[in-house]
Amino acid sequence: MTRFVALLAAVCVSACSRSRELPPCDASLALPVAPKDPAAAVIVAAGDIAECPGGRQEETAALVEQIGPDAVFTLGDTTYPDGALDEFLDCYHPSWGKFRPITRAVVGNHEYHAPRAGPFFAYFCGGAGAPFEGRASFDIGAWHVVMLNSNCGGDLDVPSSVPDDFGGCGPDSPQARWLKEDLAAHPSRCTLAMWHHPRFTSGEHGSADSMRDLWKILQDAGADVVLAGHAHLYERFAPMNADGQVDVVRGMRGFVVGTGGKVPLHAIDQVHAGSEVRNTDTLGVLRLELRSEGYAWRFVPAGGSSFTDEGEAPCHD
Amino acid sequence: MPRLTCALLVSLVTTLITQTVRGETVPAPSRLRWSMDGRLGYATSWTTGQSYLGPATGLVGGWTFGVPVHVELGAAYHVGSIESATNDTLVYWSRRRSVFVHAAAGYNRTILAGRLLVRPRLILGSFFIVDEAELGGAIREGIEARFAFGPGVDFLYRFGALHAGLDARALFVPSHVAAPVGGLFGVFGIER
């Protein structure tokens, strides 16, 4: 009987536990990022990236390699469908993994299909901020960059216990207090913020109202650009205030870049006020040049598509 | 998933046909009977995510009325799974496990002169999934409830007041991680 129990326990332990080796954590994963030309740092941004089989992450990774950026910003839902350890190591790593030392990653909702998004935080070492918090800030050239965790509400396809991990997105949340303190401590002319769920989008997942308070804090501090994913499309907005109105004086320009490789792309639900450019049939990445007093953007398409979107704008005075 | 559901339906239909052909009658209990079962088995879900199922053990208490409709309440603990990953500077560890609490209603059919009881039933319940993760000295844990429902069937062989058999079930989990669950349990119990 004792042997039977021991055998049962051994079978159970071997069947129910697994161990993998993580790639080494490069020293350069420590924030901040040092660009080749501080007056014109080049970053590439995209979210919703890898899925095996079926994803087209190799195509978008080739674009990133061709651009040769100073930093790569991933905008959440890095791997599909479950943000599992195997997905990071066997699917994301063989494609976008070559940029891991220069990647700064925000956490998406699919990462939380795994326990506390643990594989995501483990894979990106320090490049995703403090473990389980999903927020961080750093400087790149003349810009201050803020990474936030937007996994805050039931309408965002997020398990209800997730906001407890980092305190949520409310006006008095630890994340909001941290954001205010961080922005006060880094009074930069130009500021970029990024998180996963877009505050505004015309995509079928809808806009994340739970990010309103954090948008307002950034807006009041004079931030300029917000990057997001989640909606599988490309969309650019006019400068917007937290209430969803175009505000060219104090508003922030939003880019939704959920075109990193996951297919299919999403349809447009209803065109949101302030939406200037939308595309729902082209994978690709956003190339941003962060200059001393402004920024220039260009959507770089994959698969020989002709769609692009480019322009430039100054930072707030 | 369709294969398992199909197998269950085939078993059920075969049983009913056999019973009809043999002309066996269902000995309806003359009064309310109660039963208590221990269960030991395995469940899995159709997902690539870390499993909250795996080996399981549980307890089910039931009542059979004269009709003979059977109702039951039960709970099962699923061992779940542990994952870990390391490199020179990091240690990551996570554990996911669950408790499934359910109510079910079914209908008793007997064959082989009342020796073999076949009980198709509808199960309603909730998984309470506990997640834990540790990375770089930081620890987080949380619990999440996921509603589940679906068909199940018991095949129980009676030895006087005792019985033993199998419990097969297929559950649908309509949540943000909507992966169906299949489970097979050995059943050992008593009915009075």
Chai-1 contact restraints between the chains, C-beta under 6 A:
chainA,res_idxA,chainB,res_idxB,connection_type,confidence,min_distance_angstrom,max_distance_angstrom,comment,restraint_id
A,C12,B,P55,contact,1.0,0.0,6.0,A-B,restraint_1
A,C16,B,G54,contact,1.0,0.0,6.0,A-B,restraint_2
A,C16,B,V79,contact,1.0,0.0,6.0,A-B,restraint_3
A,C16,B,S81,contact,1.0,0.0,6.0,A-B,restraint_4
A,S17,B,I82,contact,1.0,0.0,6.0,A-B,restraint_5
A,R18,B,E83,contact,1.0,0.0,6.0,A-B,restraint_6
A,S19,B,S84,contact,1.0,0.0,6.0,A-B,restraint_7
A,R20,B,A85,contact,1.0,0.0,6.0,A-B,restraint_8
A,L22,B,A85,contact,1.0,0.0,6.0,A-B,restraint_9
A,L22,B,N87,contact,1.0,0.0,6.0,A-B,restraint_10
A,P24,B,N87,contact,1.0,0.0,6.0,A-B,restraint_11
A,P24,B,D88,contact,1.0,0.0,6.0,A-B,restraint_12
A,C25,B,T89,contact,1.0,0.0,6.0,A-B,restraint_13
A,D82,B,T48,contact,1.0,0.0,6.0,A-B,restraint_14
A,D82,B,G49,contact,1.0,0.0,6.0,A-B,restraint_15
A,A84,B,T48,contact,1.0,0.0,6.0,A-B,restraint_16
A,A84,B,G49,contact,1.0,0.0,6.0,A-B,restraint_17
A,L85,B,E83,contact,1.0,0.0,6.0,A-B,restraint_18
A,L85,B,A85,contact,1.0,0.0,6.0,A-B,restraint_19
A,H113,B,G49,contact,1.0,0.0,6.0,A-B,restraint_20
A,H113,B,V177,contact,1.0,0.0,6.0,A-B,restraint_21
A,A114,B,Q50,contact,1.0,0.0,6.0,A-B,restraint_22
A,P115,B,S94,contact,1.0,0.0,6.0,A-B,restraint_23
A,P115,B,R96,contact,1.0,0.0,6.0,A-B,restraint_24
A,P115,B,D131,contact,1.0,0.0,6.0,A-B,restraint_25
A,P115,B,A133,contact,1.0,0.0,6.0,A-B,restraint_26
A,R116,B,D131,contact,1.0,0.0,6.0,A-B,restraint_27
A,R116,B,A133,contact,1.0,0.0,6.0,A-B,restraint_28
A,R116,B,R140,contact,1.0,0.0,6.0,A-B,restraint_29
A,G118,B,Y92,contact,1.0,0.0,6.0,A-B,restraint_30
A,G118,B,S94,contact,1.0,0.0,6.0,A-B,restraint_31
A,G118,B,A133,contact,1.0,0.0,6.0,A-B,restraint_32
A,G118,B,L135,contact,1.0,0.0,6.0,A-B,restraint_33
A,F121,B,L135,contact,1.0,0.0,6.0,A-B,restraint_34
A,A122,B,A85,contact,1.0,0.0,6.0,A-B,restraint_35
A,A122,B,Y92,contact,1.0,0.0,6.0,A-B,restraint_36
A,A122,B,L135,contact,1.0,0.0,6.0,A-B,restraint_37
A,P131,B,L135,contact,1.0,0.0,6.0,A-B,restraint_38
A,P131,B,G136,contact,1.0,0.0,6.0,A-B,restraint_39
A,P131,B,A138,contact,1.0,0.0,6.0,A-B,restraint_40
A,F132,B,A138,contact,1.0,0.0,6.0,A-B,restraint_41
A,F132,B,R140,contact,1.0,0.0,6.0,A-B,restraint_42
A,D157,B,H176,contact,1.0,0.0,6.0,A-B,restraint_43
A,P159,B,E144,contact,1.0,0.0,6.0,A-B,restraint_44
A,S161,B,G142,contact,1.0,0.0,6.0,A-B,restraint_45
A,S161,B,E144,contact,1.0,0.0,6.0,A-B,restraint_46
A,D165,B,R140,contact,1.0,0.0,6.0,A-B,restraint_47
